[in-house]
Amino acid sequence: MPSDERVVVEIAFDGGQIMGARLTSASADELEQALAARNDGALTLDADDGRYTLPLGRVVYVKRFTREARLGFSSGA
């Protein structure tokens, strides 16, 4: 998977706030790894619409959307 490929993530925080962002695949991986390590610090991510600093201890869940199916014609090869 190319490192500059964008993925859409949805991040929910305790208290009910939910945010969505388009991140590089590498940034989405970094977020998942930080949460899996139970890191309670903060993580800064660059998204298409700006930079976010997330308090990891307040994240309830992260949903990583699959790539969109592409419709169209192929060359048949």
Backbone torsions as a table, in degrees:
resi	resn	phi	psi	omega
1	MET	NA	127.9	179.8
2	PRO	-62.0	142.1	-175.8
3	SER	-69.3	-19.5	-179.9
4	ASP	-94.3	4.9	177.7
5	GLU	-67.0	139.0	-178.4
6	ARG	-97.6	141.1	174.4
7	VAL	-127.5	151.2	178.7
8	VAL	-97.6	130.4	176.2
9	VAL	-124.0	151.5	174.6
10	GLU	-121.3	126.3	-176.0
11	ILE	-119.7	124.7	179.5
12	ALA	-109.0	140.1	-179.3
13	PHE	-115.2	155.5	175.1
14	ASP	-62.5	143.4	-173.6
15	GLY	101.9	-12.6	172.9
16	GLY	101.9	-6.6	-179.8
17	GLN	-73.0	139.5	177.2
18	ILE	-131.1	134.8	176.8
19	MET	-127.8	150.9	175.0
20	GLY	-118.3	150.0	179.3
21	ALA	-154.4	153.0	171.7
22	ARG	-102.3	116.7	-176.8
23	LEU	-118.6	163.1	169.0
24	THR	-69.3	156.9	178.1
25	SER	-59.0	-38.7	179.2
26	ALA	-63.6	-40.1	178.9
27	SER	-67.9	-39.0	177.2
28	ALA	-64.1	-40.0	176.1
29	ASP	-62.4	-42.3	179.9
30	GLU	-61.3	-41.0	177.8
31	LEU	-62.8	-47.4	179.9
32	GLU	-61.5	-41.1	-179.7
33	GLN	-66.2	-40.5	179.2
34	ALA	-64.3	-39.3	178.8
35	LEU	-70.6	-38.9	179.0
36	ALA	-64.7	-31.1	178.7
37	ALA	-80.3	-0.3	-179.0
38	ARG	57.2	38.5	177.5
39	ASN	-71.8	124.1	179.6
40	ASP	-96.9	7.0	178.8
41	GLY	-78.4	-150.8	179.4
42	ALA	-120.1	152.8	178.0
43	LEU	-130.3	131.6	178.0
44	THR	-101.6	127.9	-179.0
45	LEU	-125.4	139.9	173.7
46	ASP	-94.6	122.7	178.3
47	ALA	-112.9	171.8	179.8
48	ASP	-59.9	-31.4	-176.0
49	ASP	-103.6	8.7	177.9
50	GLY	147.2	-171.9	-178.9
51	ARG	-106.1	134.5	179.6
52	TYR	-119.4	137.8	169.9
53	THR	-112.5	117.9	-173.8
54	LEU	-104.7	132.3	172.4
55	PRO	-80.7	101.9	-171.0
56	LEU	-61.0	-30.9	179.5
57	GLY	-67.7	-13.7	-179.4
58	ARG	-103.5	-0.6	-179.9
59	VAL	-77.7	127.5	179.8
60	VAL	-92.4	-45.3	176.5
61	TYR	-155.5	160.9	173.2
62	VAL	-129.1	127.9	174.8
63	LYS	-109.9	124.2	178.2
64	ARG	-106.1	116.2	-176.5
65	PHE	-77.4	144.2	176.7
66	THR	-73.3	160.9	178.4
67	ARG	-62.6	146.6	179.4
68	GLU	-69.9	141.8	174.4
69	ALA	-70.5	139.4	-178.8
70	ARG	-105.2	130.9	178.2
71	LEU	-100.7	147.6	178.4
72	GLY	150.7	-172.5	-177.8
73	PHE	-101.4	146.4	176.1
74	SER	-108.7	168.0	-179.0
75	SER	-78.0	-8.5	179.5
76	GLY	84.3	1.6	-179.7
77	ALA	-89.6	NA	NA
